[in-house]
Amino acid sequence: MTSTIQLYNTLTREKEALRTEQPDRVTLYVCGPTVYNYAHIGNARPAVVFDILARVLRHEFKEVVYARNFTDVDDKINAAAIAAGSPIADITSRFIDAYHEDMAALEIATPDLEPRVTDHIPDIIELIKRLVDRGHAYVEQAHVLFHVPSYPAYGQLSGRQPNDMMAGARVEVAPYKRSALDFVLWKPSTPEMPGWSSPWGRGRPGWHVECSAMIGRHLGHTIDIHGGGQDLIFPHHENEIAQGTCANGTLYCRTWVHNSFVTVDGQKMSKSLGNVLLVRDLLAQAPGEAIRFALLSTHYRRPMDWNTQRLHAAVQTLVRFYSSLSKVSSLAVPVDVAPDDRVLESLKDDLGITEALARLHVLRSELDQAVTDEMRALAKARLINSAGLLGILQQEPHAALAALRPPVTAVEQFLGHRQHLESLLEARNKARNNRDFAKADALRNELLAAGFSIEDSPEGSKLRPTARSVI
């Protein structure tokens, strides 16, 4: 069946109508986290993006089966367990619980299925057997490897040629590989590592084969939509296609959807830079709905730079929405009010969240301008139901406003104001040094409006309060 929903398909490199195997049913699989640490803002972005996609799909289809997995066996998990001196199951259970808590705080609905790799070892072994029997995999030194040259279409998803695939890829070089691009399906485990019995000895699965096996178990050999972060296109999703296609002789997935990266203040997140932002740390700065809203401020296929200004803007925008809703909190809304057509159409057009948010602002204005209780109740219902497709504005307004506008002490207010003024002075001096005098003058005028003049001297620049100063 062809749907009215349009999605950018990474495989075809164009936006196209969503095609499903059954007219009233759609299957969606998204690669979830490897559970050895807390979720960071980069993990949160695909969770939010595909939560919205699932909401739109549920509005359009009678049945949606949405699966997002947990990778609970991995060398990083092994290392975390050794470092903590804890059993591996304790590590994975702890961080699965933490992930659920963090995602719930971001108003992310729980998928229909959350398969764990360790519950699907028999399915993985069976899939590997089929690949070996069909001549697409081979056994060497207790390893089972997929033979990439056996699948001529390899590279179609990423658009890479075989000679280009080695650069920057997670490719393990080993003497027992027939081809350098061959990847591990099963590998041996030492006694202290987790392992399971198999026809090839005690061992554990390779990363790529896990998702293919879980998809086959729960969603069938061909799925409608497969999602994940852009970093998974190669080699993970490329390898999934090869495995699933060769093991079953059928199309693996119709539509591939990938969200782009998250940077922090213009830099890639990394432990070495100390800029990995955990969701639970951000929750100490703002409510989860504000973090979610901030993640919506850039289209999912565009890189998003996270910064405090983005989060602050999200808080202020939500305050405006909830302030309007608080004025009509006593009004009961009519039942069965459909979401606004323009919001829905924007989201059906490759998750056009920016356009949908712009339309929500119009709906808020219509609510503010309504002149009768009947008009206000209808406008309120339309705004709330439309925003529900984005997973926002579903809270009681007064409680939401209390969370968005926590009380500020006089000392905090003073320090915050002073820090802001000093940042303006620093920016003015930088502009002046760069001979951008127009920008320097504009920043000086902003400081004057706040009640401060600038005193320049050989020792540096200082702020001097004027009669209009507030501190």
Sequence and secondary structure as in RCSB ss.txt:
>XXXX:A:sequence
MTSTIQLYNTLTREKEALRTEQPDRVTLYVCGPTVYNYAHIGNARPAVVFDILARVLRHEFKEVVYARNFTDVDD
KINAAAIAAGSPIADITSRFIDAYHEDMAALEIATPDLEPRVTDHIPDIIELIKRLVDRGHAYVEQAHVLFHVPS
YPAYGQLSGRQPNDMMAGARVEVAPYKRSALDFVLWKPSTPEMPGWSSPWGRGRPGWHVECSAMIGRHLGHTIDI
HGGGQDLIFPHHENEIAQGTCANGTLYCRTWVHNSFVTVDGQKMSKSLGNVLLVRDLLAQAPGEAIRFALLSTHY
RRPMDWNTQRLHAAVQTLVRFYSSLSKVSSLAVPVDVAPDDRVLESLKDDLGITEALARLHVLRSELDQAVTDEM
RALAKARLINSAGLLGILQQEPHAALAALRPPVTAVEQFLGHRQHLESLLEARNKARNNRDFAKADALRNELLAA
GFSIEDSPEGSKLRPTARSVI
>XXXX:A:secstr
 EEEEEEEETTTTEEEEEE SBTTEEEEEE   BSSS  BHHHHHHHHHHHHHHHHHHHH SEEEEEE BB   H
HHHHHHHHHTS HHHHHHHHHHHHHHHHHHTT    SB  BGGG HHHHHHHHHHHHHTTSEEEETTEEEE GGG
 TTTTTTTT  GGGTTTT      TT SSTT EEEEEE  TTS  B  TT SEEE HHHHHHHHHHHHT SSEEE
EEEEGGGIIIIIHHHHHHHHHHHSS  EEEEEEE  EEETTEE  TTTT   BHHHHTTTS HHHHHHHHTSS T
TS EEE HHHHHHHHHHHHHHHHHHHTTTTS   TT    HHHHHHHHBT  HHHHHHHHHHHHHHHHH  SHHH
HHHHHHHHHHHHHTTT S S HHHHHHHHS    HHHHHHHHHHHHHHHHHHHHHHHHTT HHHHHHHHHHHHHT
TEEEEEETTEEEEEE TT   
